[in-house]
Amino acid sequence: MKRLRFPLLLLFLLFLTGNLSASTFKRLLIKESHKIKIEIVESAAEKTLGLGKRDFLEKDTGMLFLYLQPAEQLFWMKNMNFEIDIIWILKDRVVHIEKNVPPPSLMLNDEDLKIYGRGISADKVLEVRGGLSEQIKLKPGDPIRLLD
């Protein structure tokens, strides 16, 4: 019973501090013309998992990572099963795009996974299906904003 107390206490504290929240779904407008449905993640646990372990991402959907302060936001492709575009955003403008980022080889250890986002300051990061940014001709400087 003692072994079970600490994990339960930790989960309870995380719940009380808001670090174990359910995802929120909203719509996002990209380049004032392209709307997508997004899942917003804010907790550390949600951010760590991201889109990992999912089999696919529906067309015109994505995941938006929110941060309290602009800073270098680093991403990896751990447990990913499909290509994505990773879009770094600062003050509702695209600052960097990594296009068609492939899932990692199953043979790679965590420490060998490529890290994306070094040297890029952002307050939001958007993950969408691979190829979307090329399809809509997204580029740094383009606006991205929440609709609801």
Secondary structure, DSSP 8 states (H G I E B T S, - for coil): -HHHHHHHHHHHHHHHHT-S---EEEEEEETTTEEEEEEEE-SHHHHHHTTTT-S---TTEEEEEEEEEEEE--B--TT--S-EEEEEEETTEEEEEEEEE----TT--GGGS--B-TT-EEEEEEEEETTHHHHTT--TT-BEEE--
